Amino acid sequence: MKKIGVVFPGQGSQKIGMGKRLYDGFDSVKSIFKRADEILGFSITELCFNGPEEELRQTYNTQPALLLVSYAIWEVLRNKVELRPAFMAGHSLGEYTALLASGFFSFDDAIMITRKRGLYMEEACPKGKGGMVALIGADMEKISPVLRDISHDDYVAVPANMNSAEQVVLSGDINALKEAVEKLKGVGYKKAVFLNVSGPFHSPLMRDAAEKLKGELDRIKPMDMTTPVISNVDAEPVVDKNMVMDKLYRQMFSPVLWEATVKRMAKEGVEVFLEVGPQKVLANLIKRIVPDIPCYNIEEIEDIDAIRGIVA
């Protein structure tokens, strides 16, 4: 069997109707969705299938919803295809799905902690004060000194997602981000896109949220992991359950080292990447980072049926 790396998407991959066809086709998926509704005390199933989109886009809804759908896809995949992933990883919120799939979290704990994580992230910064901007065609050698000159105290603009050699997402105070975009125009990037997010995620402005999350993580009893998970904060594989909590705490205010994560998996000999979850955000990034290694998105039953021969 080929050496497989499984990755799970983060915020931005959600869409109305995600998971509906698998839900209709598998009793096991219905049970997973029903349990999520019970844990959260409202129908996240209804929100995933019918929206409204504005509600689904709220961070405290998006995070448990994406984890739920991605994990349900994973459960169908592993029951229908003989898989023994060499590594797992996830982009931001997706790291929680990876840890759930690896056995670290119970399903109940994973759903509840992602709900609270989303709430804390929403509350961490006054509405309209923080934001994020994607720089396409980014040149970090030119960007980094400008960001250092601009940033002081809570007036910060910092790298938040190191997605690929040409795509970097900055996070921080919205005015600091606008200043950075203006000063770097024509020098540090080709195109700037301000993202429709509710806060300055993965920046120092998330430290209060991280402290609250740490209190919740301390209440969880971790379990032994069956598969190493590459951490967002250092792109290192972790299989020791006692090391995970600190990495999740630091992940809240540290950049997501996605390019380094993918390259680490490739260095470890991964021959095929599987993105398990809605849409193809990570698959498209992986194709840019390691174009010689195939990556397949697994979202519907047809994708699961098609993957059997590929991973054998």
Order of alpha helices (4+ residues) and beta strands (2+ residues): beta-alpha-alpha-alpha-alpha-alpha-beta-alpha-alpha-beta-alpha-beta-beta-alpha-beta-alpha-beta-beta-alpha-alpha-beta-alpha-beta-alpha
